[in-house]
């Protein structure tokens, strides 16, 4: 499953969906990465308030990574052009 994230709240929603799809509770993930469940909750609900290190630990536990890519350009009709 891939997610396009442009805003911090989209990131939180994506992380929550990944966790739930894997059948994990916040407490399960928190225990796995050595964090408090409230930190996992903050990552999902208020991601702008969390340290990037915590974010990276959580993504690793969920077997995800961040890939930085240029935004696709839009053509005259508003459609995204494909970028390799």
PyMOL CGO cylinders between C-alpha atoms (Angstrom):
from pymol import cmd
from pymol.cgo import CYLINDER

trace = [
    CYLINDER, 0.00, 0.00, 0.00, 1.40, 3.42, -0.96, 0.3, 1, 1, 1, 1, 1, 1,
    CYLINDER, 1.40, 3.42, -0.96, 0.39, 6.81, 0.42, 0.3, 1, 1, 1, 1, 1, 1,
    CYLINDER, 0.39, 6.81, 0.42, 1.01, 10.31, -0.91, 0.3, 1, 1, 1, 1, 1, 1,
    CYLINDER, 1.01, 10.31, -0.91, 1.50, 12.64, 2.04, 0.3, 1, 1, 1, 1, 1, 1,
    CYLINDER, 1.50, 12.64, 2.04, 1.61, 16.40, 1.58, 0.3, 1, 1, 1, 1, 1, 1,
    CYLINDER, 1.61, 16.40, 1.58, 0.44, 17.54, 5.04, 0.3, 1, 1, 1, 1, 1, 1,
    CYLINDER, 0.44, 17.54, 5.04, 1.22, 16.32, 8.54, 0.3, 1, 1, 1, 1, 1, 1,
    CYLINDER, 1.22, 16.32, 8.54, -2.34, 15.22, 9.31, 0.3, 1, 1, 1, 1, 1, 1,
    CYLINDER, -2.34, 15.22, 9.31, -2.27, 13.03, 6.18, 0.3, 1, 1, 1, 1, 1, 1,
    CYLINDER, -2.27, 13.03, 6.18, 0.80, 11.35, 7.58, 0.3, 1, 1, 1, 1, 1, 1,
    CYLINDER, 0.80, 11.35, 7.58, -0.98, 10.54, 10.83, 0.3, 1, 1, 1, 1, 1, 1,
    CYLINDER, -0.98, 10.54, 10.83, -3.97, 9.09, 8.99, 0.3, 1, 1, 1, 1, 1, 1,
    CYLINDER, -3.97, 9.09, 8.99, -1.70, 6.96, 6.79, 0.3, 1, 1, 1, 1, 1, 1,
    CYLINDER, -1.70, 6.96, 6.79, 0.22, 5.57, 9.77, 0.3, 1, 1, 1, 1, 1, 1,
    CYLINDER, 0.22, 5.57, 9.77, -3.01, 4.71, 11.55, 0.3, 1, 1, 1, 1, 1, 1,
    CYLINDER, -3.01, 4.71, 11.55, -4.39, 2.94, 8.48, 0.3, 1, 1, 1, 1, 1, 1,
    CYLINDER, -4.39, 2.94, 8.48, -1.16, 0.93, 8.08, 0.3, 1, 1, 1, 1, 1, 1,
    CYLINDER, -1.16, 0.93, 8.08, -1.20, -0.08, 11.75, 0.3, 1, 1, 1, 1, 1, 1,
    CYLINDER, -1.20, -0.08, 11.75, -4.86, -1.09, 11.67, 0.3, 1, 1, 1, 1, 1, 1,
    CYLINDER, -4.86, -1.09, 11.67, -4.44, -3.01, 8.39, 0.3, 1, 1, 1, 1, 1, 1,
    CYLINDER, -4.44, -3.01, 8.39, -1.69, -5.03, 10.09, 0.3, 1, 1, 1, 1, 1, 1,
    CYLINDER, -1.69, -5.03, 10.09, -4.08, -5.76, 12.97, 0.3, 1, 1, 1, 1, 1, 1,
    CYLINDER, -4.08, -5.76, 12.97, -1.92, -3.96, 15.52, 0.3, 1, 1, 1, 1, 1, 1,
    CYLINDER, -1.92, -3.96, 15.52, -3.04, -1.88, 18.47, 0.3, 1, 1, 1, 1, 1, 1,
    CYLINDER, -3.04, -1.88, 18.47, -1.19, 1.25, 19.54, 0.3, 1, 1, 1, 1, 1, 1,
    CYLINDER, -1.19, 1.25, 19.54, 0.03, -0.63, 22.62, 0.3, 1, 1, 1, 1, 1, 1,
    CYLINDER, 0.03, -0.63, 22.62, 1.43, -3.44, 20.41, 0.3, 1, 1, 1, 1, 1, 1,
    CYLINDER, 1.43, -3.44, 20.41, 3.46, -1.03, 18.30, 0.3, 1, 1, 1, 1, 1, 1,
    CYLINDER, 3.46, -1.03, 18.30, 4.54, 1.01, 21.32, 0.3, 1, 1, 1, 1, 1, 1,
    CYLINDER, 4.54, 1.01, 21.32, 5.91, -2.09, 23.03, 0.3, 1, 1, 1, 1, 1, 1,
    CYLINDER, 5.91, -2.09, 23.03, 7.70, -3.16, 19.83, 0.3, 1, 1, 1, 1, 1, 1,
    CYLINDER, 7.70, -3.16, 19.83, 9.56, 0.16, 19.44, 0.3, 1, 1, 1, 1, 1, 1,
    CYLINDER, 9.56, 0.16, 19.44, 10.01, 0.99, 23.13, 0.3, 1, 1, 1, 1, 1, 1,
    CYLINDER, 10.01, 0.99, 23.13, 7.65, 3.96, 23.25, 0.3, 1, 1, 1, 1, 1, 1,
    CYLINDER, 7.65, 3.96, 23.25, 4.62, 4.85, 25.29, 0.3, 1, 1, 1, 1, 1, 1,
    CYLINDER, 4.62, 4.85, 25.29, 1.21, 4.26, 23.67, 0.3, 1, 1, 1, 1, 1, 1,
    CYLINDER, 1.21, 4.26, 23.67, 0.54, 7.99, 24.04, 0.3, 1, 1, 1, 1, 1, 1,
    CYLINDER, 0.54, 7.99, 24.04, 3.48, 8.66, 21.68, 0.3, 1, 1, 1, 1, 1, 1,
    CYLINDER, 3.48, 8.66, 21.68, 1.93, 6.38, 19.04, 0.3, 1, 1, 1, 1, 1, 1,
    CYLINDER, 1.93, 6.38, 19.04, -1.36, 8.22, 19.55, 0.3, 1, 1, 1, 1, 1, 1,
    CYLINDER, -1.36, 8.22, 19.55, 0.40, 11.56, 19.07, 0.3, 1, 1, 1, 1, 1, 1,
    CYLINDER, 0.40, 11.56, 19.07, 2.05, 10.30, 15.86, 0.3, 1, 1, 1, 1, 1, 1,
    CYLINDER, 2.05, 10.30, 15.86, -1.37, 9.37, 14.49, 0.3, 1, 1, 1, 1, 1, 1,
    CYLINDER, -1.37, 9.37, 14.49, -3.38, 12.34, 15.74, 0.3, 1, 1, 1, 1, 1, 1,
    CYLINDER, -3.38, 12.34, 15.74, -0.88, 15.21, 16.08, 0.3, 1, 1, 1, 1, 1, 1,
    CYLINDER, -0.88, 15.21, 16.08, 2.13, 14.21, 13.97, 0.3, 1, 1, 1, 1, 1, 1,
    CYLINDER, 2.13, 14.21, 13.97, 3.48, 17.78, 13.79, 0.3, 1, 1, 1, 1, 1, 1,
    CYLINDER, 3.48, 17.78, 13.79, 4.20, 17.59, 17.55, 0.3, 1, 1, 1, 1, 1, 1,
    CYLINDER, 4.20, 17.59, 17.55, 6.37, 14.45, 17.45, 0.3, 1, 1, 1, 1, 1, 1,
    CYLINDER, 6.37, 14.45, 17.45, 10.13, 14.08, 16.99, 0.3, 1, 1, 1, 1, 1, 1,
    CYLINDER, 10.13, 14.08, 16.99, 11.28, 12.73, 13.65, 0.3, 1, 1, 1, 1, 1, 1,
    CYLINDER, 11.28, 12.73, 13.65, 13.25, 10.01, 15.45, 0.3, 1, 1, 1, 1, 1, 1,
    CYLINDER, 13.25, 10.01, 15.45, 10.00, 8.65, 16.90, 0.3, 1, 1, 1, 1, 1, 1,
    CYLINDER, 10.00, 8.65, 16.90, 8.41, 8.78, 13.48, 0.3, 1, 1, 1, 1, 1, 1,
    CYLINDER, 8.41, 8.78, 13.48, 11.27, 6.80, 11.93, 0.3, 1, 1, 1, 1, 1, 1,
    CYLINDER, 11.27, 6.80, 11.93, 11.11, 4.14, 14.67, 0.3, 1, 1, 1, 1, 1, 1,
    CYLINDER, 11.11, 4.14, 14.67, 7.39, 3.71, 14.11, 0.3, 1, 1, 1, 1, 1, 1,
    CYLINDER, 7.39, 3.71, 14.11, 7.75, 3.45, 10.33, 0.3, 1, 1, 1, 1, 1, 1,
    CYLINDER, 7.75, 3.45, 10.33, 10.48, 0.86, 10.76, 0.3, 1, 1, 1, 1, 1, 1,
    CYLINDER, 10.48, 0.86, 10.76, 8.27, -1.21, 13.07, 0.3, 1, 1, 1, 1, 1, 1,
    CYLINDER, 8.27, -1.21, 13.07, 5.47, -1.07, 10.48, 0.3, 1, 1, 1, 1, 1, 1,
    CYLINDER, 5.47, -1.07, 10.48, 7.97, -2.06, 7.76, 0.3, 1, 1, 1, 1, 1, 1,
    CYLINDER, 7.97, -2.06, 7.76, 7.59, 1.25, 5.89, 0.3, 1, 1, 1, 1, 1, 1,
    CYLINDER, 7.59, 1.25, 5.89, 10.05, 3.90, 4.78, 0.3, 1, 1, 1, 1, 1, 1,
    CYLINDER, 10.05, 3.90, 4.78, 9.96, 7.49, 3.59, 0.3, 1, 1, 1, 1, 1, 1,
    CYLINDER, 9.96, 7.49, 3.59, 10.83, 8.07, -0.05, 0.3, 1, 1, 1, 1, 1, 1,
    CYLINDER, 10.83, 8.07, -0.05, 11.26, 11.67, -1.15, 0.3, 1, 1, 1, 1, 1, 1,
    CYLINDER, 11.26, 11.67, -1.15, 10.18, 12.33, -4.72, 0.3, 1, 1, 1, 1, 1, 1,
    CYLINDER, 10.18, 12.33, -4.72, 9.40, 15.43, -6.75, 0.3, 1, 1, 1, 1, 1, 1,
    CYLINDER, 9.40, 15.43, -6.75, 5.74, 16.35, -6.99, 0.3, 1, 1, 1, 1, 1, 1,
    CYLINDER, 5.74, 16.35, -6.99, 4.20, 15.48, -10.34, 0.3, 1, 1, 1, 1, 1, 1,
    CYLINDER, 4.20, 15.48, -10.34, 3.58, 18.42, -12.64, 0.3, 1, 1, 1, 1, 1, 1,
    CYLINDER, 3.58, 18.42, -12.64, 0.05, 18.99, -13.88, 0.3, 1, 1, 1, 1, 1, 1,
    CYLINDER, 0.05, 18.99, -13.88, -0.79, 19.30, -17.54, 0.3, 1, 1, 1, 1, 1, 1,
    CYLINDER, -0.79, 19.30, -17.54, -3.18, 21.90, -18.98, 0.3, 1, 1, 1, 1, 1, 1,
    CYLINDER, -3.18, 21.90, -18.98, -6.17, 19.75, -17.99, 0.3, 1, 1, 1, 1, 1, 1,
    CYLINDER, -6.17, 19.75, -17.99, -5.12, 19.40, -14.35, 0.3, 1, 1, 1, 1, 1, 1,
    CYLINDER, -5.12, 19.40, -14.35, -3.90, 15.82, -14.66, 0.3, 1, 1, 1, 1, 1, 1,
    CYLINDER, -3.90, 15.82, -14.66, -0.61, 14.77, -13.08, 0.3, 1, 1, 1, 1, 1, 1,
    CYLINDER, -0.61, 14.77, -13.08, 2.17, 13.95, -15.50, 0.3, 1, 1, 1, 1, 1, 1,
    CYLINDER, 2.17, 13.95, -15.50, 4.07, 10.76, -14.71, 0.3, 1, 1, 1, 1, 1, 1,
    CYLINDER, 4.07, 10.76, -14.71, 7.58, 11.22, -13.34, 0.3, 1, 1, 1, 1, 1, 1,
    CYLINDER, 7.58, 11.22, -13.34, 10.04, 8.33, -13.19, 0.3, 1, 1, 1, 1, 1, 1,
]
cmd.load_cgo(trace, "trace")
